[in-house]
Amino acid sequence: MAFEAFDDMPINWVDHEDIAMKLYDKFGDEFGESKIYRIRFTDLLDWILEIPNFEGKREDCSEGHLEQIQAKWVYEWRDNQ
């Protein structure tokens, strides 16, 4: 499998780091650490469901998944500062 094909692989709720990287790619530095932790889960959920190749369903989401995604998004943001 070519490296480019990794962008086309399906993403699901357990892929916290992949989701966080996609969110960082979408929003960049628009959201800093404190702003990421203040995002409403309803907004975060909608943004995740809009990610290309995301195959998870709204009803399979949990608060734990969203908290993990927020934390990974902060790490991704920090790595790019």
OpenMM code with the backbone's topology and positions (N, CA, C; nanometers):
from openmm import Vec3, app, unit

residues = "MET ALA PHE GLU ALA PHE ASP ASP MET PRO ILE ASN TRP VAL ASP HIS GLU ASP ILE ALA MET LYS LEU TYR ASP LYS PHE GLY ASP GLU PHE GLY GLU SER LYS ILE TYR ARG ILE ARG PHE THR ASP LEU LEU ASP TRP ILE LEU GLU ILE PRO ASN PHE GLU GLY LYS ARG GLU ASP CYS SER GLU GLY HIS LEU GLU GLN ILE GLN ALA LYS TRP VAL TYR GLU TRP ARG ASP ASN GLN".split()
positions = [
    Vec3(0.0850, -0.1184, 0.0000),
    Vec3(0.0000, 0.0000, 0.0000),
    Vec3(0.0887, 0.1236, 0.0000),
    Vec3(0.0591, 0.2140, -0.0884),
    Vec3(0.1355, 0.3385, -0.0972),
    Vec3(0.1057, 0.4274, 0.0233),
    Vec3(0.2019, 0.5106, 0.0584),
    Vec3(0.1866, 0.5993, 0.1739),
    Vec3(0.0655, 0.6905, 0.1588),
    Vec3(0.0375, 0.7358, 0.0381),
    Vec3(-0.0752, 0.8248, 0.0139),
    Vec3(-0.2080, 0.7574, 0.0473),
    Vec3(-0.2117, 0.6251, 0.0376),
    Vec3(-0.3356, 0.5514, 0.0622),
    Vec3(-0.3787, 0.5591, 0.2088),
    Vec3(-0.2887, 0.5940, 0.2988),
    Vec3(-0.3244, 0.6046, 0.4401),
    Vec3(-0.4283, 0.7140, 0.4636),
    Vec3(-0.4276, 0.8170, 0.3822),
    Vec3(-0.5273, 0.9232, 0.3952),
    Vec3(-0.6670, 0.8764, 0.3565),
    Vec3(-0.6737, 0.7666, 0.2827),
    Vec3(-0.8020, 0.7145, 0.2369),
    Vec3(-0.8565, 0.6032, 0.3264),
    Vec3(-0.7826, 0.5667, 0.4307),
    Vec3(-0.8270, 0.4584, 0.5192),
    Vec3(-0.9423, 0.5066, 0.6060),
    Vec3(-1.0342, 0.4170, 0.6378),
    Vec3(-1.1477, 0.4558, 0.7221),
    Vec3(-1.1027, 0.4926, 0.8636),
    Vec3(-1.1722, 0.5880, 0.9228),
    Vec3(-1.1449, 0.6340, 1.0591),
    Vec3(-1.2697, 0.6055, 1.1417),
    Vec3(-1.2481, 0.5597, 1.2661),
    Vec3(-1.3603, 0.5305, 1.3536),
    Vec3(-1.3357, 0.5915, 1.4915),
    Vec3(-1.4288, 0.5741, 1.5834),
    Vec3(-1.4218, 0.6399, 1.7140),
    Vec3(-1.2969, 0.6067, 1.7931),
    Vec3(-1.2408, 0.4899, 1.7764),
    Vec3(-1.1222, 0.4519, 1.8538),
    Vec3(-0.9935, 0.5131, 1.7979),
    Vec3(-1.0003, 0.5770, 1.6836),
    Vec3(-0.8830, 0.6367, 1.6195),
    Vec3(-0.8657, 0.7816, 1.6658),
    Vec3(-0.8510, 0.7993, 1.7963),
    Vec3(-0.8463, 0.9326, 1.8573),
    Vec3(-0.7379, 1.0211, 1.7969),
    Vec3(-0.6190, 0.9658, 1.7799),
    Vec3(-0.5082, 1.0464, 1.7280),
    Vec3(-0.5312, 1.0872, 1.5826),
    Vec3(-0.5825, 0.9963, 1.5023),
    Vec3(-0.6112, 1.0285, 1.3622),
    Vec3(-0.7168, 1.1384, 1.3521),
    Vec3(-0.8197, 1.1288, 1.4363),
    Vec3(-0.9240, 1.2310, 1.4373),
    Vec3(-0.8648, 1.3647, 1.4780),
    Vec3(-0.7810, 1.3636, 1.5818),
    Vec3(-0.7188, 1.4879, 1.6294),
    Vec3(-0.6328, 1.5519, 1.5212),
    Vec3(-0.5593, 1.4715, 1.4464),
    Vec3(-0.4761, 1.5262, 1.3388),
    Vec3(-0.5627, 1.5885, 1.2302),
    Vec3(-0.6744, 1.5250, 1.1985),
    Vec3(-0.7654, 1.5808, 1.0976),
    Vec3(-0.8250, 1.7130, 1.1461),
    Vec3(-0.8595, 1.7202, 1.2752),
    Vec3(-0.9136, 1.8447, 1.3296),
    Vec3(-0.8085, 1.9547, 1.3275),
    Vec3(-0.6844, 1.9196, 1.3609),
    Vec3(-0.5776, 2.0200, 1.3554),
    Vec3(-0.5560, 2.0655, 1.2111),
    Vec3(-0.5589, 1.9716, 1.1179),
    Vec3(-0.5442, 2.0087, 0.9765),
    Vec3(-0.6547, 2.1052, 0.9335),
    Vec3(-0.7747, 2.0844, 0.9835),
    Vec3(-0.8879, 2.1685, 0.9459),
    Vec3(-0.8811, 2.3063, 1.0105),
    Vec3(-0.8485, 2.3120, 1.1396),
    Vec3(-0.8567, 2.4373, 1.2137),
    Vec3(-0.7215, 2.5029, 1.2414),
    Vec3(-0.6126, 2.4296, 1.2284),
    Vec3(-0.4799, 2.4867, 1.2518),
    Vec3(-0.4688, 2.5523, 1.3876),
    Vec3(-0.4151, 2.6726, 1.3902),
    Vec3(-0.3933, 2.7447, 1.5158),
    Vec3(-0.5131, 2.8294, 1.5562),
    Vec3(-0.6245, 2.8133, 1.4871),
    Vec3(-0.7459, 2.8861, 1.5232),
    Vec3(-0.7899, 2.8508, 1.6654),
    Vec3(-0.7626, 2.7253, 1.7050),
    Vec3(-0.7951, 2.6799, 1.8393),
    Vec3(-0.6664, 2.6466, 1.9131),
    Vec3(-0.6405, 2.7202, 2.0216),
    Vec3(-0.5288, 2.6892, 2.1093),
    Vec3(-0.5741, 2.5931, 2.2179),
    Vec3(-0.4825, 2.5601, 2.3083),
    Vec3(-0.5105, 2.4601, 2.4106),
    Vec3(-0.6357, 2.4914, 2.4928),
    Vec3(-0.6439, 2.6119, 2.5463),
    Vec3(-0.7588, 2.6436, 2.6319),
    Vec3(-0.8890, 2.6468, 2.5522),
    Vec3(-0.8807, 2.6887, 2.4279),
    Vec3(-1.0012, 2.6940, 2.3447),
    Vec3(-1.0485, 2.5536, 2.3063),
    Vec3(-0.9537, 2.4630, 2.2834),
    Vec3(-0.9898, 2.3252, 2.2488),
    Vec3(-1.0676, 2.2613, 2.3635),
    Vec3(-1.0224, 2.2849, 2.4860),
    Vec3(-1.0898, 2.2244, 2.6016),
    Vec3(-1.2242, 2.2899, 2.6334),
    Vec3(-1.2535, 2.4043, 2.5726),
    Vec3(-1.3821, 2.4709, 2.5955),
    Vec3(-1.4833, 2.4453, 2.4835),
    Vec3(-1.4456, 2.3661, 2.3852),
    Vec3(-1.5372, 2.3345, 2.2746),
    Vec3(-1.6521, 2.2491, 2.3282),
    Vec3(-1.7722, 2.2865, 2.2912),
    Vec3(-1.8882, 2.2057, 2.3298),
    Vec3(-1.8818, 2.0710, 2.2590),
    Vec3(-1.9161, 1.9660, 2.3316),
    Vec3(-1.9119, 1.8325, 2.2738),
    Vec3(-2.0053, 1.8191, 2.1538),
    Vec3(-2.1147, 1.8926, 2.1529),
    Vec3(-2.2061, 1.8855, 2.0382),
    Vec3(-2.1390, 1.9390, 1.9119),
    Vec3(-2.0614, 2.0474, 1.9256),
    Vec3(-1.9879, 2.1011, 1.8107),
    Vec3(-1.8774, 2.0048, 1.7685),
    Vec3(-1.8024, 1.9541, 1.8661),
    Vec3(-1.6939, 1.8610, 1.8365),
    Vec3(-1.7475, 1.7383, 1.7642),
    Vec3(-1.8575, 1.6871, 1.8104),
    Vec3(-1.9190, 1.5705, 1.7479),
    Vec3(-1.9555, 1.5989, 1.6024),
    Vec3(-2.0160, 1.7132, 1.5767),
    Vec3(-2.0515, 1.7495, 1.4388),
    Vec3(-1.9276, 1.7593, 1.3507),
    Vec3(-1.8210, 1.8208, 1.4019),
    Vec3(-1.6978, 1.8357, 1.3229),
    Vec3(-1.6359, 1.7001, 1.2921),
    Vec3(-1.6396, 1.6097, 1.3876),
    Vec3(-1.5828, 1.4764, 1.3659),
    Vec3(-1.6617, 1.4024, 1.2587),
    Vec3(-1.7912, 1.4105, 1.2657),
    Vec3(-1.8751, 1.3403, 1.1681),
    Vec3(-1.8561, 1.3938, 1.0266),
    Vec3(-1.8027, 1.5152, 1.0121),
    Vec3(-1.7770, 1.5754, 0.8804),
    Vec3(-1.6418, 1.5355, 0.8215),
    Vec3(-1.5584, 1.4685, 0.8993),
    Vec3(-1.4240, 1.4309, 0.8520),
    Vec3(-1.4378, 1.3289, 0.7390),
    Vec3(-1.3685, 1.3531, 0.6264),
    Vec3(-1.3715, 1.2554, 0.5172),
    Vec3(-1.3208, 1.1196, 0.5664),
    Vec3(-1.3825, 1.0140, 0.5222),
    Vec3(-1.3481, 0.8757, 0.5561),
    Vec3(-1.3802, 0.8381, 0.7010),
    Vec3(-1.4484, 0.9261, 0.7739),
    Vec3(-1.4902, 0.8894, 0.9088),
    Vec3(-1.6146, 0.8027, 0.8966),
    Vec3(-1.6077, 0.6823, 0.9536),
    Vec3(-1.7166, 0.5860, 0.9374),
    Vec3(-1.7965, 0.5640, 1.0650),
    Vec3(-1.7582, 0.6320, 1.1733),
    Vec3(-1.8310, 0.6148, 1.2986),
    Vec3(-1.9706, 0.6738, 1.2902),
    Vec3(-2.0551, 0.6281, 1.3798),
    Vec3(-2.1925, 0.6771, 1.3850),
    Vec3(-2.2118, 0.7591, 1.5119),
    Vec3(-2.2974, 0.8576, 1.5047),
    Vec3(-2.3258, 0.9462, 1.6181),
    Vec3(-2.3601, 0.8660, 1.7437),
    Vec3(-2.4426, 0.7645, 1.7280),
    Vec3(-2.4885, 0.6878, 1.8439),
    Vec3(-2.3785, 0.6017, 1.9075),
    Vec3(-2.2675, 0.5813, 1.8389),
    Vec3(-2.1562, 0.5040, 1.8948),
    Vec3(-2.0564, 0.5914, 1.9702),
    Vec3(-2.0780, 0.7198, 1.9688),
    Vec3(-1.9880, 0.8133, 2.0358),
    Vec3(-2.0133, 0.8100, 2.1862),
    Vec3(-1.9071, 0.8348, 2.2625),
    Vec3(-1.9217, 0.8463, 2.4076),
    Vec3(-1.8443, 0.9698, 2.4544),
    Vec3(-1.8752, 1.0128, 2.5750),
    Vec3(-1.8032, 1.1259, 2.6324),
    Vec3(-1.6542, 1.0942, 2.6438),
    Vec3(-1.6231, 0.9696, 2.6741),
    Vec3(-1.4829, 0.9280, 2.6832),
    Vec3(-1.4088, 0.9446, 2.5521),
    Vec3(-1.4736, 0.9090, 2.4413),
    Vec3(-1.4104, 0.9281, 2.3095),
    Vec3(-1.3828, 1.0763, 2.2858),
    Vec3(-1.4804, 1.1607, 2.3135),
    Vec3(-1.4642, 1.3040, 2.2883),
    Vec3(-1.3549, 1.3638, 2.3772),
    Vec3(-1.3462, 1.3199, 2.5010),
    Vec3(-1.2398, 1.3687, 2.5903),
    Vec3(-1.1025, 1.3270, 2.5392),
    Vec3(-1.0897, 1.2022, 2.4936),
    Vec3(-0.9628, 1.1545, 2.4388),
    Vec3(-0.9245, 1.2314, 2.3128),
    Vec3(-1.0222, 1.2589, 2.2287),
    Vec3(-0.9968, 1.3340, 2.1049),
    Vec3(-0.9513, 1.4751, 2.1386),
    Vec3(-1.0149, 1.5394, 2.2356),
    Vec3(-0.9720, 1.6729, 2.2783),
    Vec3(-0.8269, 1.6700, 2.3251),
    Vec3(-0.7937, 1.5733, 2.4093),
    Vec3(-0.6573, 1.5637, 2.4622),
    Vec3(-0.5563, 1.5423, 2.3500),
    Vec3(-0.5869, 1.4536, 2.2574),
    Vec3(-0.4961, 1.4289, 2.1443),
    Vec3(-0.4849, 1.5518, 2.0547),
    Vec3(-0.5932, 1.6254, 2.0395),
    Vec3(-0.5905, 1.7484, 1.9594),
    Vec3(-0.4973, 1.8491, 2.0252),
    Vec3(-0.5013, 1.8607, 2.1567),
    Vec3(-0.4103, 1.9516, 2.2278),
    Vec3(-0.2657, 1.9089, 2.2050),
    Vec3(-0.2370, 1.7791, 2.2146),
    Vec3(-0.1002, 1.7312, 2.1895),
    Vec3(-0.0566, 1.7641, 2.0475),
    Vec3(-0.1472, 1.7468, 1.9524),
    Vec3(-0.1160, 1.7791, 1.8125),
    Vec3(-0.0883, 1.9283, 1.7983),
    Vec3(-0.1686, 2.0112, 1.8629),
    Vec3(-0.1480, 2.1556, 1.8581),
    Vec3(-0.0127, 2.1913, 1.9184),
    Vec3(0.0204, 2.1326, 2.0333),
    Vec3(0.1493, 2.1603, 2.0986),
    Vec3(0.2667, 2.1200, 2.0101),
    Vec3(0.2556, 2.0048, 1.9450),
    Vec3(0.3631, 1.9573, 1.8583),
    Vec3(0.3896, 2.0505, 1.7413),
    Vec3(0.2921, 2.1301, 1.7062),
    Vec3(0.3062, 2.2187, 1.5904),
    Vec3(0.3359, 2.3633, 1.6280),
    Vec3(0.3647, 2.3892, 1.7542),
    Vec3(0.3978, 2.5248, 1.7988),
    Vec3(0.5480, 2.5468, 1.7957),
] * unit.nanometer
topology = app.Topology()
chain = topology.addChain("A")
for resn in residues:
    res = topology.addResidue(resn, chain)
    for name in ("N", "CA", "C"):
        topology.addAtom(name, app.Element.getBySymbol(name[0]), res)
